[in-house]
Structure formats: C-alpha cells, structure tokens
Amino acid sequence: MGGSPCTFWSKAKAHTAKIQKELDTNGMGWKLFERFVLALKNAKPKYFLYENNEGIPDEIKDAITKSLGVEPIMINSNLVSARLKIEGF
C-alpha cells in the first residue's frame, strides 16, 4: 500500500511555474512513485494499492497506469474511511 502526497500532483497548483514541474514525471511526486514501484518489485505482493486523488493530471495517471501495468480503479473514499464534519464548512 502506498501513495504520493496529492499536493505534488494537484491540478489546483498547476498555475505556477514552480509547481508545474511537479506535474510531470520528473518531479518529487514521480520520484516517490518510483520508490513504490521499486518496493513492488522487491516484495512481489499478490495485491497492492496505490492511492492518490482522482484529480491528478491525465499525463500522470497514464504514466502510472503504464508503469504498474494495470488500469486504475476509482474508489469513493467516503465508503472506506471516516470523515470529520465541522459545522460551518
């Protein structure tokens, strides 16, 4: 189980040149993903889960799909994790 922090691939931050470079396969998010792939190769698990948000750029989603050799399955996180409700938000 693993995942890169979504801040590295957030479409919301793609407007700045500094953050834009993180949205490709040369940024920190991708470097973290490569460590996940290395762990998969070493551990050879029967199953794995790589988590990120659905809003990552299509280029990154396609590169992850190609690297892992499987199509992504989108899971609604409301179904599997707790949510904190704060009044007024």
C-alpha positions in Angstrom: 0.0 0.0 0.0 1.3 3.4 -0.8 0.8 6.8 -2.5 2.4 10.1 -3.3 1.1 13.1 -1.4 -1.6 14.7 -3.6 0.0 18.2 -3.2 2.7 17.2 -5.7 0.2 16.5 -8.5 -2.7 18.8 -7.6 -4.3 20.5 -10.6 -5.2 23.4 -8.4 -1.5 24.3 -8.1 -0.6 23.9 -11.8 -0.7 27.6 -12.4 2.7 28.4 -11.1 6.0 27.5 -12.9 7.5 26.1 -9.7 4.6 23.7 -9.1 4.1 23.0 -12.8 7.3 20.9 -12.9 5.9 18.6 -10.3 3.1 17.7 -12.6 5.4 15.7 -14.9 7.4 12.6 -14.4 10.5 14.5 -13.2 9.1 16.0 -10.0 9.0 14.8 -6.4 5.6 13.1 -6.8 7.1 10.9 -9.5 10.2 10.1 -7.5 8.0 8.9 -4.6 6.0 6.8 -7.1 9.2 5.2 -8.4 10.1 4.1 -4.8 6.7 2.5 -4.6 7.4 0.6 -7.9 10.7 -0.5 -6.5 9.1 -1.8 -3.4 6.6 -3.8 -5.5 9.4 -5.3 -7.5 11.3 -6.3 -4.3 8.3 -7.5 -2.3 6.4 -9.2 -5.2 3.0 -8.9 -3.4 -0.1 -10.7 -4.6 -2.1 -7.5 -4.3 -1.2 -3.8 -4.0 -2.9 -0.5 -3.6 -1.5 2.8 -4.9 -3.6 5.7 -3.6 -3.9 9.3 -4.9 -6.7 11.6 -5.9 -8.8 11.3 -9.0 -7.9 14.9 -9.9 -4.3 14.2 -10.8 -3.4 15.2 -14.4 -4.2 12.7 -17.1 -0.5 12.6 -18.1 0.5 11.4 -14.6 -2.5 9.0 -14.5 -1.5 7.5 -17.8 2.2 7.2 -16.8 1.2 5.4 -13.5 -1.1 3.0 -15.4 1.7 2.2 -17.9 4.3 1.7 -15.1 2.1 -0.5 -13.0 0.7 -2.4 -16.0 -2.9 -2.3 -14.6 -5.9 0.0 -15.2 -6.8 2.2 -12.2 -10.0 1.6 -10.2 -11.5 4.7 -8.6 -12.9 4.1 -5.1 -15.1 6.6 -3.4 -13.2 7.3 -0.1 -16.4 8.0 1.7 -17.1 4.3 1.5 -13.9 3.2 3.2 -12.8 6.0 5.5 -14.1 8.2 8.3 -15.0 11.9 7.6 -14.9 14.7 10.1 -17.8 17.1 9.8 -17.1 20.6 11.0 -20.0 22.9 11.4 -20.0 25.8 9.0 -17.8 24.2 6.4 
